[in-house]
């Protein structure tokens, strides 16, 4: 995939942003898992938000970090 194709893949799409964020709001509940999934949907929606500057790689790293923290149950760094 060329750089041009890659850049078009995540062009601003307000409708997609709205749908992802509405879905996140609907599934967010009291459980940690539902809050986690909602947070991930919000992060993915940032790809299509013209006011956000993020990349799929940044989102991947952020989500991976969230999952690791959740698994450990703390913000304490791994040793």
C-alpha positions in Angstrom: 0.0 0.0 0.0 1.4 3.4 -1.0 1.7 6.3 1.4 -1.0 8.1 -0.5 -3.4 5.2 -0.1 -2.5 4.9 3.5 -3.3 8.6 4.1 -6.6 8.3 2.4 -7.6 5.4 4.5 -8.0 7.6 7.6 -9.3 10.8 6.0 -11.6 12.8 8.3 -15.0 11.2 8.5 -17.3 13.0 11.0 -20.0 10.3 10.6 -17.7 7.5 11.4 -16.4 9.5 14.5 -20.0 10.0 15.6 -20.9 6.4 15.2 -17.8 5.1 17.0 -18.3 7.5 19.9 -22.0 6.8 20.2 -21.3 3.1 20.3 -18.6 3.7 23.0 -21.1 5.7 25.1 -23.7 3.0 24.7 -21.5 0.1 25.8 -19.7 1.9 28.6 -21.0 0.5 31.8 -19.9 -0.2 35.4 -17.5 -3.0 34.5 -13.9 -2.4 33.8 -14.1 -4.4 30.6 -16.9 -2.3 29.2 -15.0 0.9 30.1 -11.9 -0.5 28.5 -13.7 -1.3 25.2 -15.3 2.1 25.2 -11.9 3.8 25.6 -10.5 1.7 22.7 -13.4 2.8 20.5 -12.8 6.4 21.4 -9.1 6.0 20.5 -10.0 4.4 17.1 -12.4 7.2 16.4 -9.5 9.7 16.7 -8.1 8.3 13.5 -11.1 9.8 11.7 -11.4 13.0 13.7 -9.8 15.9 11.7 -8.9 17.7 14.9 -6.8 14.8 16.2 -3.3 14.0 15.1 -2.7 10.3 15.7 -1.6 7.2 13.9 -2.7 3.6 14.0 0.7 2.8 15.6 0.2 5.3 18.4 -3.3 3.9 19.1 -1.9 0.3 19.1 0.8 1.3 21.6 -1.7 3.1 23.8 -4.2 0.3 23.8 -1.4 -2.3 24.4 -0.3 -0.2 27.4 -3.8 0.0 28.7 -4.2 -3.7 28.5 -0.9 -4.4 30.2 -1.8 -2.0 33.1 -5.2 -3.7 33.4 -3.6 -7.1 33.5 -1.1 -6.1 36.2 -3.7 -4.1 38.1 -1.3 -1.2 38.6 0.6 1.6 36.8 3.8 0.3 38.3 6.4 -0.4 35.6 7.4 -3.9 34.8 10.8 -4.9 36.2 
